[in-house]
Amino acid sequence: RKNREYRPEANFSQRPFLTLIVLLGKSGNGKSSLANTIFGEAIFQVKKINDTTSFASQAKTKSVNGKSLTLIDTPGLFDSGRMSQKEAKSAWETCIIECAPGPHVFLILLKVERYTEQEKAVVTKILEKFTDEALKYAAVVFTHGDQLPEGMKIEEYVDQSDNLRELVEKCGGRCHVFDNRYWKNNQEDNYRSNKFQVAELLNTIDKMLMENRGGFYTNAELNEAERKIQEEANVTSICKTRTLIINQKCTENPHPHTIVLLGKTGCGKSSLANTIFGEEVFKISHFPISELSLSRGETRPVNGRNLTLIDSPGLFDTRVSEVKLKKEILSCITECAPGPHAFLIVLKVEKFTKQEKDVIREICRHFSEEALKFAAIVFTHGDQLPERRRIEDFAQHNEELKDLVKNCGGRCHVVDNKYWNRNTEDQYRNNKLQVAEILSTVDKISEEVLKKSKIVLLGKTGIGKSHLANTILGEEVFTSCHSPNAGTRRCQSETRTVNGRRLTLIDTPGFFDTDRSEEELKPEIMRCLTECAPGPHVFLILLRVDRFTKHEQQVITKICDHFSEDALKYAVIVFTHGEQLQEGMKIEEFVNENKNLSNLVKKCGGRCHVFDNKHWNGEGQDDYRNNQVQLEAFLQTVDKMMVEKNGSYYTNAVLQHVEERIQKEEKQIREVAEYLPPQEIRKRAKTFVSNEFLIQLVGTATGALLGAFFGVAALLEVVMKVVNTAQVMKHVKNLKTMAPAAVGNEVAVVAGGVAAGVAVLAAAALGGIQGGAIGSEACNEVKTPMEAIEKSYEAVMKKRHTFRMLSQN
């Protein structure tokens, strides 16, 4: 099994998670060349058409235009007569293994030439293996674009053949063209440029992912392959080992910082670890080839910190096969669990050669490019650094090395494990100083890691969200109300350290109550979005230990309406009022008694816990009916989710847009008040953005309401339900004297039949849209929601003649 990070369940908007793309077509169509063109470098070996040395599929991963792509190059799987039956079976098995559990995109490659019976036969064989369903995930890519007649686009070429046009139509009209040989540096013709075509292809892939909701194509064979792969990897055993190690380390060394040392064999990882610890803890090998001992972690106190350093010998030795590295990788993952605070990428002070680049590529492949956000570069053999030159200057002299350091947040340090241990003459060329600087950098990285544990509590009023938040944090931080009609009225966020984990809990009002209007809750929904942005790591969906009624199902449906069902992949079901659980019964048994409830928990990955905020706090409780026991189990569930999702969070277009606005506002605040701490700047920016969006929402809704009045009075009653505030109602009453003409049209609808009805509905729609636009535009400069309503009303009133004309027409 390839050791690439792969998240098939991830929503497309959550990239840099990998998008898996399979290239299909007959030999000689240019699959390997196209893969290299997309990647922008020669990663796949391009073979001659008669080369039969290997028929195994290959998978490579790289970031392209900010998107992490895994391209799978398949041999001529669908050629007839090139392979023996045994070779064909082996080639198909490797293809299925690489693709499991399923690709997001198929690229069907054809040449720009006659679409003959041979090409049709290849496409037929592809569909026999993957079925017509695969075409929903497919695009047709033509190679040898230089054969395209001058001035002709690929869509015109496709239209010349009925069979070809039918194939492209089945693929949703998606087709592109490349020329891997002649279009590399074509600056004269924008269309006949591979760079342009790659950008167009990536846009097509984005649209496909959106249309398919980030899902992937799969079938029984792919699912079975994935099952065997997971079984082979023994994931369950790894998770148990992780939990054991976490518990052991927490007992022996409260909350150590975990640091993973990465680099090629012989770069000085073990020596650096010893230099940081100040003692000989790790064995140093003096052989140029790694002995491939398992990754090893050791913990020691250093400068008032508990540090766990994980040495990964030979993990990225490019001379070692993937099969031999498998045991190493699993060992490193186990040592890192539930996840490292920082990576130290170790390089020598020497030329940044292809070998070093390959090591960095492998690091990104195994840990994803996200890892660089939590990494620092540490150079060894510092004695090779020219006199009086600092390591930052050294890194600037190579463009690729400079980019690497930039991607690691500009963090780089230098040590010399041999010569700088007792250097008192030069403060810079002194390991003691450099270790202190490295530890300071790790502290800053750790703070960034800890910031990302964001948990949102969701549920109806009175379910016990605030109580549970206090139980998790171990103190009375959130205000708890005991009235069933009260509860949390405003979105509240608090951050604390819990059992060595930095958690931010966001307590929400009951805005998923089915008996509360959308307009009443609009301000709190907006505040919740700004608190969550760019997205939470975990949703806690709270339910009572009670009958799972139709009302509870409506609450879940409403949650999914706001956050989509993808949110359930980041969710945990937490039951409150655990005292209602029957004696001796565990929460999983309770869940299994109700089919709907069981289905909900399955959608949440089987994750469920139970608390009783009132009765399970005291001593003397049993090992299950105890909030502390449940809290530890819950935190381990969160740890496991963070490991499985590589620390990623749930997000969507709205949350991303809100985050962009917050960051923009933070920048503006920083320019005028740079003395403010980051937390205060963030807080002010969120408040401003929340208010800004709220003004726009109120303005648009109010404008749409008034516009609909002027368009067709018959919609008054319907639209009133959309915006139901006393201030808007005051202005609506003032408009009643202007309604007669519109009322006349309402009567005309009844008398005039279908044609008149359509005309009135069109007027209503146009009136609503125009009013919404006017209202929104009028609110551009206002400061409060109330002022938005006033401005929106005044703007629409000034242009009311427009709406009168609509009703008369």
Secondary structure as GFF3:
##gff-version 3
##sequence-region A 1 809
A	DSSP	three_ten_helix	12	14	.	.	.	ID=ss1
A	DSSP	beta_strand	19	24	.	.	.	ID=ss2
A	DSSP	alpha_helix	31	39	.	.	.	ID=ss3
A	DSSP	beta_strand	58	64	.	.	.	ID=ss4
A	DSSP	beta_strand	67	73	.	.	.	ID=ss5
A	DSSP	alpha_helix	85	99	.	.	.	ID=ss6
A	DSSP	beta_strand	105	111	.	.	.	ID=ss7
A	DSSP	alpha_helix	117	130	.	.	.	ID=ss8
A	DSSP	three_ten_helix	132	137	.	.	.	ID=ss9
A	DSSP	beta_strand	138	143	.	.	.	ID=ss10
A	DSSP	three_ten_helix	145	147	.	.	.	ID=ss11
A	DSSP	alpha_helix	154	158	.	.	.	ID=ss12
A	DSSP	alpha_helix	162	170	.	.	.	ID=ss13
A	DSSP	beta_strand	175	177	.	.	.	ID=ss14
A	DSSP	alpha_helix	194	211	.	.	.	ID=ss15
A	DSSP	alpha_helix	220	233	.	.	.	ID=ss16
A	DSSP	alpha_helix	235	252	.	.	.	ID=ss17
A	DSSP	beta_strand	257	262	.	.	.	ID=ss18
A	DSSP	alpha_helix	269	277	.	.	.	ID=ss19
A	DSSP	beta_strand	296	302	.	.	.	ID=ss20
A	DSSP	beta_strand	305	311	.	.	.	ID=ss21
A	DSSP	alpha_helix	322	336	.	.	.	ID=ss22
A	DSSP	beta_strand	342	348	.	.	.	ID=ss23
A	DSSP	alpha_helix	354	367	.	.	.	ID=ss24
A	DSSP	three_ten_helix	369	374	.	.	.	ID=ss25
A	DSSP	beta_strand	375	380	.	.	.	ID=ss26
A	DSSP	three_ten_helix	382	384	.	.	.	ID=ss27
A	DSSP	alpha_helix	391	396	.	.	.	ID=ss28
A	DSSP	alpha_helix	399	407	.	.	.	ID=ss29
A	DSSP	beta_strand	412	414	.	.	.	ID=ss30
A	DSSP	alpha_helix	431	451	.	.	.	ID=ss31
A	DSSP	beta_strand	454	458	.	.	.	ID=ss32
A	DSSP	alpha_helix	465	473	.	.	.	ID=ss33
A	DSSP	beta_strand	492	498	.	.	.	ID=ss34
A	DSSP	beta_strand	501	507	.	.	.	ID=ss35
A	DSSP	alpha_helix	518	532	.	.	.	ID=ss36
A	DSSP	beta_strand	538	544	.	.	.	ID=ss37
A	DSSP	alpha_helix	550	563	.	.	.	ID=ss38
A	DSSP	three_ten_helix	565	570	.	.	.	ID=ss39
A	DSSP	beta_strand	571	576	.	.	.	ID=ss40
A	DSSP	three_ten_helix	578	580	.	.	.	ID=ss41
A	DSSP	alpha_helix	587	592	.	.	.	ID=ss42
A	DSSP	alpha_helix	595	603	.	.	.	ID=ss43
A	DSSP	beta_strand	608	610	.	.	.	ID=ss44
A	DSSP	alpha_helix	627	644	.	.	.	ID=ss45
A	DSSP	alpha_helix	653	672	.	.	.	ID=ss46
A	DSSP	alpha_helix	678	711	.	.	.	ID=ss47
A	DSSP	three_ten_helix	713	715	.	.	.	ID=ss48
A	DSSP	alpha_helix	716	720	.	.	.	ID=ss49
A	DSSP	alpha_helix	726	734	.	.	.	ID=ss50
A	DSSP	three_ten_helix	736	738	.	.	.	ID=ss51
A	DSSP	alpha_helix	740	778	.	.	.	ID=ss52
A	DSSP	alpha_helix	785	798	.	.	.	ID=ss53
A	DSSP	alpha_helix	800	808	.	.	.	ID=ss54
###
